[in-house]
């Protein structure tokens, strides 16, 4: 009889080796003189045009989808397309403002010089997947009585999706954090690792209480294939890395691939080349499928679900599929959101976060992990955090802002969990 497990392991190994060969052989993409523009959209025709060019050409990349409140879209444009882009804006009477002149300069600025790099894991630079995993190993070894590893599953390219559980005593209510589902959002895994470190090492009474009163389930890098690719080959990569059966475009938006109002109300795209491609069916991406199976298995072990994203400075609650209706506990979610935002704004940085349902405050987004957990697992406190900033740096947040962003996260989380407990959810 054929050993199916052995065959699977061999196939997974071949996929990883093939991927490694591809990453080694192809040059790293540069973004010299790519600009990012803030567009003011006044009607549906203008919006349809911008969304279409974002899908049909790799010379454009929508960084921030249309915001119903600000009427803004942020889009990256290649230098060779700039003249055509400006003509399109003029003909369609779309006003624009340049936010970033040269994306590559920001990418180069992320790199820490050898003199500034202490060689030990910290939060003054961004790390690659292997470095984050090595740090996780060291944490698990250093705190064996309160930490344990858990495995969500395997990625398309055969990488392991790893998480860490921090538990000080049996019977604690649980909180699950999923980070870096979108590959290019590096601030999310930086914030997740910092948060893990604080839960284990901080001597602040409020943080110690937070650490010891709850079980923390944290996945620092969920989209492991995409994250690796964003470091090795394309800093702006967002999606997974599974090839499409009938299209040359690679990957899907893992955060549109869950079976909760999947592909409804223009909340995702059916175009494999789109950054918000929902996949051919819910759970088509092995990463999303694995998370569904894992969360279903441990659904009685957590009460709160949080997904780390960037950028825009939002705390977003369900629903994502419609702004025409709201959850029964929406008033409570708004109260939690207000506590979170107020705590952050009260810090010396004065950073302002908006809060409310995804579809109402930002845009319609369907098939997201947060909505799936809220709707299908009945976890009534579930949020997406969109970190700094509002477009000055976008996805390429300078390393000097990692610590300030993390300090805001801690202030917000303390308030969020306190209010959630006060309202009786945990």
N, C-alpha and C positions, 0 to 999 in steps of 0.2 A: 504493500500500500504506500502511496506517495505521502511523505510527511509534509502536510500542508503548512504547518508552522515554519518548517525549514524553508519551503518555497517562498513563503511570505517574507521571511527575513532576508533571503537572497535577493528578492525583488526590491525590497526597501533599500538594501545596500547598493544595488546597481543604480537605483534612482539617485541616491546621495552622491555616489561617485560620478554619475553623469552630470549632476548639477554642479559638483565641485569642478569638473573639467570645464564646463561651460563658463563658470564664474572666472576661472583662471585664464581662459583663452580670450575672452572678450574684454575690450577696454572699458574703463570706468567712464560713465557718461559725465560730461561737463555741462555747465549751465552758464557759460560766459555770455554776459550781456542779455541774458533772459531777464525780462522785466515782469513785475507783478502790478496789475492795475485794479483799482477799485472802480467798478462801473455802477452807475445809478440807473436802475431799470424802472421804466414808467408804465410799461404795458406788457401783455402776454406775448405779443409778436417779438418784441425785443428780447424777452427772456428765452423764447423758443430758439431764436437765432444763436444766442450765446451758448445755450445748452447743446445745441447741435454741433457747433464748431468744436466744443469741448469733447465731443464724442468721436467725431470723424477724423480728427487730425491729432497726431502726437506732438504737434508744434504748439498745442495749447493744453493747458492743464488747469481745470477749475479748482482753486484752493479752497474757496468757501462758496458753497451753494447759496442760492438766492434766499435772503433774509426778508421775510414779509414785513418786518417792522422798519428796518433801515433802508429797504429797497436796494440792497447792495449785493453784488457778486464780485468776488476776488478771482482774478484769472492770471495765470502765468503765460507769457507769450515769448516765443523764440525770436531772436533778432531777425532771422530771414523772413518771418511772417509779419513783422511789425508794420511795414507799409500797408500790406493788405488789411491787417487788423484795423489800422487807423482809418482806412477807407470805409470799411464795414461800419465802424462807429459813426463816421460822418454821414453816410448814406441813410443810416437808420436812426440818426439823431440821438445817439447814446452818449451821455457825458461820461468822462473818465478822469481819473487822477492816478498818477504813478505813485505806488507805495514803496516798491523796491526797484532800484535801477539795475542792479546786477546780482542775480541770485548766487552766482558762483563766489562772489566776494563774501557773502554771508556764510556759505558752506566752508570756504577756506578759514573764516574766522572761528569756526567751531573747533578747529584742530588745535590742540594744546601743544605748545613747544616742549621739547625734552627737558628744558630747564625748569619749566613750570609744573611738570608732571612728577609727583612725588614717588610714583611707582606703586603706591598702595591705593586700594580702592577707596574712592571718595566721591564727592559731588561737586567737583570743579571741572569735570569733563564728561563727555558721553562715552559709553562703553559698548563694545561689540558683544554679541551673544555669548561667545566663549568666555569672555571676561566676567559677564554677569553670572554665568553658570558656575564658574570657579568660585566667585564670591559666595554664591548660594551654598556651595559645598562647604566653604569655610564657616559659614554661619551655622549650618546644620551640625558641623563638628564641634563648634564652640558652645552651642546651647542644646545639647542632646536631650535634656530633661523637659524642655518646653517647646521644642520644634520637631517637626517631622516633614519629610517630603511627601508630596502626592503627585501622581501623574494623571494629567487630563487625557492624554492620548498621543497619537503620532500625527505629524504633519504630512502633507503630500510627499515631500521629499525625504520623509523618514526621520525627521528630527523629533525629539521628545519634547512635549509641552509640559513644562515642570511648574509646580507650585510649592509653596511652603505654608504649613499650618503652624500657628503659634497658639499654644493653649497652656494656661497656667493651672487650670483646675477643671475637673469633670463637671459637666452640666452647664457650662457657660453658653449663652446664646451666641450664634455665629454670624459673622459678617464675611461676605465673599467679595473680593476685588479682582477684576479682570483688567489687564493693562496691555497696551500696545497691540490691539487688534488691527489697527491701521499702522503699517510698518514705519512710515516716515515720521510718526509722532513720538520722537525720541524722548521728549520731556516726560512722557508717561512712565516709561520704565525707569527713568532716573528718579522720578517721584516715588514710584512703588518701592524701589530698593531703599531709598532714604527713609520711607515710612516704616519699612520692616526694621531697619536699623534703630529707629527711634523707639519702636515698640519693645525692642530688646535691651536698649542701653540707656534711654533717657531716665534721668532721676527727677524730672518734674512730676509733682504729685498728680496733676491732671492726666498726664500721659501715662504714668504708671497705672492709674486707675483704668484708663482706656485699654491698656495692654492686658491687664490681669482680670478684667471683668468680662471679656469677650474672647471667643475663639476666632482667630483671624485666618482666613483662607485666601492667600494672595498669589496670583499668577503674574509675575513681573513682565514676561514677554509671551503673549499668546500667539501672535502671528510670527512664529519663529522663522519660517522660510522667507517671508517678506522682509522681516527685520534684518536678517542676514544679507539679503539682496540689497537693501537700502544702504548698508555699510559698504558692501563689496563692489556694487556696480551702479546703483542709481539712487542717490540720496532722496529723491522725490517719490520713490516707489511706495504705493499705498496698499495694494491688494495682496492676495495670496499668490502662489506660484504654480497652480495647477493649470496645465495647458487646456485649451478648449478643443472639443472634438472636431468642430467645423470652422474654426476661425483661428487666425494666427495670433490673435491677442491672448495674453497670458493672464490668468488669475481672475478672481472675483472679489468683490467687497464682502469680506467675511461678516461685516456688521449689517449686511442686508440679506443674509443667507439663512436666517432663522424662520421657523414656521409660525410666524405671528403676523397676520395680514401681509404676507409675503407678496411683493410686487404689486400692491394695491395703490391706487390714488397717486400715481406718478411719484411714489416715495422711493423708487429705485429704478434701475434701467435694465432692460432686457438685451441691451447691446453689449457683447463681450468686450468691446473696446472702451466702454465707459468706466470711469473710476467708481461709479456706484452700481456696477453690474451685479445683479442679485444672484447670479448662478442660474443654471438651467432648471433647478428645482430646489426647494428648501433642503438644506443639509447636503447639497452637492459638494461642498468643500469639506474634506475630512476633518479639518480643524473645528468647524462649526458643529459637525455631526458628533465629534468626540466630546465637545463641551456640553451639548444637550444630554448625551448619555451619562456623563459624569455628574452633572448637576441634578439630573433626575435621580441618580443613585444616592446622592447625599442631601436631598432636598429637605430632610428633617433636621439637618445640622446647621442651617443658616436661616436668618430672618431678613437680612438686609443685603442688597446686591448693588455694587457700584462699579461702573465702567469708566476707566481713565482715558481721556481723549485730549486733543488740542486741535484748533485753537479757537479763541473767541470770548472766553471768560463767561461761561454759562454753567448753571446747575439745572439739568433738564430731567424732567420726570415724564412718565407716560401720560398721554398716548403720543406715539409718533405717527400713527397712520391717519389721524384726523384732528383738526382743530375745531370741529363742529360738536364734539362731545368730549367729556372729561370723566376720569375715574370717579367712583363714588367717594373716595377719600381724598379728592383733589384739594380740598381746603386744608387738610392736614399736611399734604405734600408741599403746599405753598408755605405753610407755617414753618416747616422744616427748612425749606429753601430760603426763607427770610432770615432764619437764624444763621444758616451757613454764610449767606452773603454779607450780613451785618458783621459777623465775626471777622471776616476777611477785610472788609472795608475799614474796620476799626484799627487794623494794624498800621504802622507808620507809612507803609507803601501806599495806602489809600486805594488799592485796586478794587474796581467795581465789577461785581458779578451780577448778571441778570438771571432770573430763575422763573420756572414755569414749565408747562408741558412742551415737549420737543416741537410738536406741530404748531403750537400757538406762538411760542417765543422765537423759534428759529425757522424750521421748515419741516415739511412732511418727510419722514424717513420710516420706511417699513422694513420688517424682517430683522429688527435689531435685537441684540442679546438682551438688553434691558427690558424691552417690551415683551419678549418671549418669557423671561423669568416672571415678570409681573402678571402676564395673562395666563400662562400655561402652568407655572409652578405656584401661582397665587401668593407670591411674595409682594406685599403691598407697600414696601418701601424699597424703591429701585430708582437709581439715578445715574445719569451720565454727567461726568464733570468734564467740561471743556476748559483746559488750562489757558494760561497766558499765551499770546497777547491778543490784540485786536487787529493785527495786520502789519504792524511796523516790521516785524520779523517773521510772523506767521509760524510755519512749521520749523523754522530754523532759529529757534530761540537761543540766544547766546548762552554759553555755559555759565557766565557770571550771574545769570538769572535763575539757575537751577535752585540754589538755596532759598532765595526769596519766594519762589514759586512753592517750594516744599513747606516753608514756614506758613504760607497761606493755606496750603492743604491741611496742615495739622490744626490750625485755628478753626478752619471750616469743618473738619471732621469731628473735632471735640464738640462743636455746637450742634452739628447734624445728629450725632449719636445721642447727645443729651436730650435734644428735643424729641427724637424718635422714642427714646425711653419714656420721657414725660408723657407722651401721647399714647403710651401703652402698647407699642408695637414690638418692643423687646423688653 
